[in-house]
């Protein structure tokens, strides 16, 4: 469950990397940005969002969401574009500072439905003294839902609860991107196996590309459903 947090200034500081999400209008989408400074009135001055190297002209009044990763949780808040501020030759996007923001623990990541083609690799348990393990089976899979914490997929591969696996997400995250995880549930379904995987990351920052995709997919589904 989301928790309301008011300790804004300690968590949201200069150089914080953010995702700016615009749900409606001609420039609906998800954009990477960064907190560059704070204005005298406390407003947020963020790096101008861009798409394909071209600045996105968000006009004053545009409603948006800001999402960013903290030490152990993801935070979000609603905001609105207040204008642009020029410092030297650089323009910043001025965003309204919120009174509170939501804290979502990692297990509470939003889940979206997908139809992503990928593959799953299965590993034997590590023997004593081993630091790595070789995959003994790799099969195609169809990822039917996805979140920042894990996925659910359909495959012919047979895995056991607790087993170490990896899931190739090159189709959405870039060539060669493989996420490590463990099986938390497996169900036999119409002659195939439905496997739920919990992803494991060495650093929380490694989770950000996945979360960005989930946000983007969430926006797409909202637009499809009207």
N, C-alpha and C positions, 0 to 999 in steps of 0.2 A: 504494500500500500504506500501511496505517496505521502510524504510528511512535509508540512509547511515549515520553512526555515526563515528566520528573520535576520540571522547573523550574516548579512550580505557582504559587508566590507572585508571580512576575514577570508571569505571563500572566493570572492570574485575580485581579482587583482589585475594590475597591468601585466601584459604578456599572456594572459589566460587565452588559450585557443578555444574558439567557440564555433558552433554551427548555427547559422541564422536560417530559420525556416519561414518561408512565406507561403501561406496556404492558398491564397486567392489572388486573382488578378493576372495581368499579362506576364508578370515575372515570378509566378509561383515556382517554388523550387527550394533546394537546400544548398546553402553556400558556406564555404569555409571563411572564417575571419579571425580576428584577434583583437583583444582589448589593447588599445594604444595609450589611452589616457582617460582622465575624467574631467569634464568641464567644471567651471566654477559652481554651477548649480547642481552638481552631482551627476549629471547626465553622462552616459557612457559614450566614449569616442572610440569607434571601432574601425578597423581597416576596411576600406571600400570592398564590398563583395564583387566578384567577377565571374563571368561564364565564358570559357574559351579564351581567356585573356582580355575580354572586353568588360569594362565596368558595368554593373547592373544599376540602372537609374531608378532607384527606389525613391518615390516622392514622399514628402511629409504627409503623415497620416497613415501610411502603410502599416498595417498590423502584422506582427511577426512573433515568432517564438525564438528564444535563445536557449541553447543546450550546451552544457560543458561537463567535463569529467573532473570530479574531485578525487580525493585520496581513496575512497572506497565506494563511491556512489556517483550516479549521474544526476545533475541538477538541471532544472528548466524553469523558465519564467516567461510570461507574456510581456511584450513591449510594443512600442510603436516608433516609427521613424519620425524624428523631430526636425531633420534637415541635414545640412552638411556644414562642416567647420574646416576652414583652411588654415594650416599651420605651415608657413613658408610656402613651398610649392606643392604640398601634399594635402589632399582632401581626406577628411575622416567622416564617417557616417555617425550622426548623433542619434543615440537611442535613449528612450525614456528609462530611467532607473526604477526598478520595481520596489514595492514595499516588502514583499516576501517572495520566496521561490520554493519550488517543490524539490524534495530530495527523494530519489528512487534508488533503493538498494539494488545491487547488481542482479539479484535473483528476480527483480520486478521488471526487467526489460520488456518493452512492448513487443509482441509477436505478430508477424504479418504472414499472410498466406502467399505462397510462391509456386512456381513451376520451373525450378532451376535444375538443369542437367549437371551432374557432377559425378564424383566417384568417391567410394569409401574404401579405406585400407584398414585391415585388421592386423593386430600385433599379438604375439605371444607374451605372456608375463615375463618380466625381466628375471633372469637367473641371478643368483647371488654373485655380486661383484660386477655385474654388467651395468653400464651407464646408458647404453642405447639398445634398441631392439629392432630387428628387421621385420618388415611387414611380410606376412605369409600369404595374404590373399587381398586382391584389389578387384572390386566390382563396380559397375556403373550404378548410379542411383538417381532418384528424382527427389529433390528437396521440396517438401510440400508446405513447410512453414519454417520461419527463421526469426531469431531475435539476437540481441547482443550477447545473450548467454548461451545459446545453443540452437539446435535445429531438430526437425523430425523429417525422416526420409524413408523412401520405399526402395528396397533392393532385394536381390537374390542372395546377398551375403548373409551368413549366419553368425551372429555375435551374441555374447553373453553379457548380462548385467555386470557393470564394473570393468569391462574390457577396454583396454586402450585402443583407440582408433584415430584415424585422421580423415578429414573430409576436404576434398579438392574443390575450392570455390573460385577457380580461375575464371569461370563464366561471368562472374559479377565483380570480383575484386582484383582481377588482373592475372596475367599468365603466371603460373607457378605458385599461386597463393594457396597454401594448404594449412588448415587449422587443426590443431591437436585437441583431443578430447577424450571423454570416457562415456560408455554406454550407461544410461540410467534406466532405460526401459526398452523391451523388445516384445512385439506382438506379431503373431502369424496372421496375415491378412490376404485372403484370396490367392493363395499359393506363393506369396512373397512375404518378406519381413518388413515390418514397420519399426524403425529403430529411432529412439530419441537419444540425442547426443548432447552432453554438456561440454562446452568449449573450455579449454584451459589456456591462459595467457601468462607469459612470464612477467610482462608489464601491462598495466591497464591501458596505456597509450596504444598498444597493439590492437586493442578492441575497437578503436575509433573508426577505421574504414568500414567495419561491419555495421556499426551503429549508424553511420552516415547512410549506408545503403538502406537500412531498415526504415529510417526516416523518409528517405526518398520514395521507397515503396509504399509507405503509409500515405504519403501525399497522392501518389498515383491512384491508390484504391479509393481515397476520398473523392477524387475527381471522377472516377468511373461510376461511383455510386451516386454522384450528384449531391 
